[in-house]
């Protein structure tokens, strides 16, 4: 099984919110883009909340999020995972969050895109942070593997991100 590696963070000095996935899936890794699977609801939700929808280029979508104060990243820097399912992840290595938060001191809220991102963060990252001052919250996964929840319900849950930004 091959080791996969996540992307660099997408963030600006003005980022106030960090949205974390676990590790990009196969489609995202191929495309070199966060949430590239066409059935992943992430960009549809971001389109409704921040005008960063899938009809825009990837660069324009990420620019919209950055201008809204939102950063994107993954909890894991590398792992072994056949396919795209989070349940298949082994040999986890976390990204360097102490350094990231030092560079982005305005981030006050961290939202996890699904349970694996939250679990990995609490296991690998939280113990390494000198003092965690961030509000942490798990949101429903936007992955097509999490089909039990309708898009409208996911949208409602994710609207909390917009509600905390000015």
WOPEGI-V506498 format. One record per pair of residues at least 4 apart in sequence whose C-alpha atoms are under 7 Angstrom apart, sorted by the first residue. I is the first residue (numbers start at 1). GAP is how many residues later the second one is. Records with the same first field share a line. If there is no record, write none. Layout:
I=GAP + GAP
//
This chain:
1=79 + 81
2=78
3=75 + 76 + 77 + 78
4=74 + 75 + 76 + 77
5=72 + 73 + 74
6=17 + 18 + 68 + 70 + 71 + 72
8=65
9=63 + 64
10=61 + 62 + 63
11=4 + 55 + 59 + 60 + 61
12=54
13=91
14=55 + 92
15=51 + 54 + 55 + 56 + 89 + 91 + 92
16=53 + 54 + 90 + 91 + 92 + 93
17=52 + 53 + 54 + 90 + 91 + 92 + 93
18=52 + 53 + 54 + 89 + 91 + 92 + 93
19=52 + 53 + 54 + 91 + 92 + 93 + 94
20=52 + 53 + 54 + 55 + 91 + 92 + 93 + 97
21=52 + 53 + 54 + 91 + 92 + 96
22=52 + 53 + 54 + 94 + 95
23=51 + 53
24=4 + 5 + 10
25=4 + 59
26=4 + 57 + 58
27=4 + 9 + 10
28=4 + 5 + 6 + 7 + 8 + 9
29=4
31=5
35=5 + 7
39=105
40=102 + 103 + 104
41=4 + 101 + 102
42=4 + 100
43=4 + 9 + 10 + 11
44=4 + 9 + 10
45=4 + 110
46=4 + 5 + 6 + 7
47=4 + 5 + 6 + 7
49=110 + 113
50=14 + 15
52=4 + 9 + 12 + 13
53=8
56=4 + 5
57=4
58=4
59=4
60=4
61=4
62=4
63=4
64=4
65=4 + 5
66=4 + 5
75=19 + 20 + 42 + 45 + 46
76=16 + 17 + 18 + 19
77=16 + 17 + 18
78=14 + 15
79=10 + 11 + 12 + 13 + 14
80=9 + 10 + 11
81=7 + 8 + 9
82=6
86=30
94=30 + 31
96=4
97=4 + 28
98=4 + 31
99=4
100=4
101=4
108=26 + 27
109=25 + 26 + 27
110=24 + 25 + 26 + 27
111=25 + 26 + 27 + 28
112=5 + 6 + 25 + 26 + 27
113=4 + 25 + 26 + 27 + 28 + 29
114=4 + 24 + 25 + 26 + 27
115=4 + 23
116=4
117=4
118=4 + 20
119=4
120=4
121=4 + 5
122=4
125=4
139=18 + 19
140=14
141=5
142=4
149=4 + 5
150=4
151=4
152=4
153=4
154=4
155=4
159=4
160=4
161=4
//
